Amino acid sequence: MHIRAVIAAAGLALAMQGAERATAQIDFGAMPVGCSWTTQYSDGQTTTETYIGRKGGKHRTEVTNGQGLIRATTYDAKGRMVRKDWSDGNWETFSPYSCFSEEGSCMYRYRNSSGADQKIESSTRASGKGFTVQAGPLDEARYPDEYFEVGTLGLTTRNKSETYSARLIELKNCTTGS
């Protein structure tokens, strides 16, 4: 279910801390409510994700496609993705959070409303200007490798795999006073 969107959203969370470590963190501390970023995919689809604020200690964004809401995404206090709620009523959770984008090796639990309940192994390494990620369910075939580059506020500026590519094409209202 929505695996391309899972991978892309994980890519949006990729950021650097110093020169040594990537983290699954969008810098919500520096992001004003209303900040939005638009991503264009290789199939022509364009989505816009907007920071709607903090609620109950968690950060929330909404993703739209010009025709309406696609999903709401929830991040923990450190900006790591923990849940997606799709407009069709489906949901996905990442426990304790999606570590897809953390440099090094890690594991998290992925569950969804269709009954999936998997442990995901993830390994991320620095590569060129960005990071390469190898991930997949424990003891099963892994997902196609992903490559990410990161820019302002920890947002992915470019990502690609064998099945698709995407690039950040616009930022709006993302600086104080904009």
N, C-alpha and C positions, 0 to 999 in steps of 0.2 A: 504494500500500500504506500503510495506516494514516496518511493525510495529516492527518486531524483530530488524531490523537495527536501527530504531529510538530509541528503548529502549537501545540497546547496545551502540550507540553513546552517548546517554545521560549519560550512565554509565561511558564512557571514560572521561566525563567532571567532574566527582565527585572528589572534593579535600577538604582538611581540612584547615581551618585558625584557628590556636590555637587549644584548646581542646573543644571549645564551638560551632563552626559553620562550617557546610559543605557548600561549594559554588560550583556553576557550572563553574568551572574555571580550565582549563589546564594552567600550568605556562609557557606560551609562552615567558615571559621575561627571563627565565632561559634556554630556549630551543633553541639550535642552528638550523638554517635552515639545513635541511637534516636529522634531527633526525627522526627515524622511530621506530614504535612499532608494534609487530606482536601478533595477538590474535587468539587463536584456540577455535572453537566452538564445542559444544557437538555433532553436526552432522558431524564433521570432517572437515568442512570448515575452512580455515585459511585466514586471511586478514592482510595486512600491511598498516598502516596509516603513512604518511610522511608529516612533516611540510615543506611547500614550501615557507613560508615567509609571510610578511605583505604587503597588498596592499590596498590603500585608507583607512588606519586606521583599517583595519580588518585583522585577521589572517586566513590563508588558509591551508588546508591539502588536500591530495589526498589519497584515499583508493584504493588499488589494491588487486588482488587475485592470482597473478602469471600468469594470462592469459591476464591481462590488467586492465584498469581503471574501477572501480565500481562507484565511486562518488567523487566529490569534496565537502568539508565541509567548511563553513565560520563561523568564530567566531568573536564576537565583540572585542573591544580593551581590555576588561577584561577577555577574554577567554571563553565567554559564547556562545553556539551554536545558530546561527541565521538562517542558511540556509544550505540545501543540494541540490546539483545538480547532478542527476544520469546520468550515461553515456548513457542511453536510451532516454534522453531528458526530463524526468520527474524531478520535483523539489518539495521541501518542505520548508516552512518557519515557523519560531518560533518567535512570536512577543510579547513583545519587544525582548525576547530571551527565550530559553528553560530553565525553572526554575525547571525542573524535579528533579534535583539533589541538590537543595538548601534546607538546613535544615529548617524545619518549614513548613508552608503552603503557597502556592502561586498559581497564575494562569497565563497562557499565551495563546496566540492564535496560533493555528496550522492550516495552509493552505497547500494545495498541488495542483499539476497540474491536478488531477482527479476531482477537484471541492470540496474537503473537506474544510470546514471552521468551526472549532470547538474551543471552549474555553476549555482548559485542566486544571483541578484542580490537584494539586500535593501536597503530604504531605510526608516529609522525616524526619526520626528520627534515632538517633544513635542506633545501635544494634550490640552487640558483638564487633568484630574488625572493623566493617564497618557501613553501613547504610541500612535501609529498606525503600523502596519507595512505596507508594500507589498513583496511578494516573489514570486519565481517563477523558473522555469528560464530561462536565458539564451535570448533569441530565441523564447520561447513565451509563451502566455497566463499571466499571473501568477495567483497564488492569490487568494482573496477577502481584502480588507483586514482586518487584525486591529487591535483596540484592547485595550490592557492597562493595568491599574493595579497598582502594586507596594506591598507593605507590609513587615512584619517579615522580616528575614533575606534580603531580596531576592526573596521569594516573591510570585507574582502573586495578588492578592486578587480580581481580576475580569478577564475577557476576553470579547470577543465578536467575531463576524464575521457575515456574512449567513447562514451555514449552522449556527451553533451559538453558545451562550454557556456560560460556566462561572464559578463563584465558589468561593473558598476558604471552607469552612464550619467547619473545626476545625484547631487546632494542638494537638499533644500532645508532652510531653517535650522542649520546644524551648528551655528556659532552664536554665541551670546549677542543679542541685539540684531540678529538677522531676520 
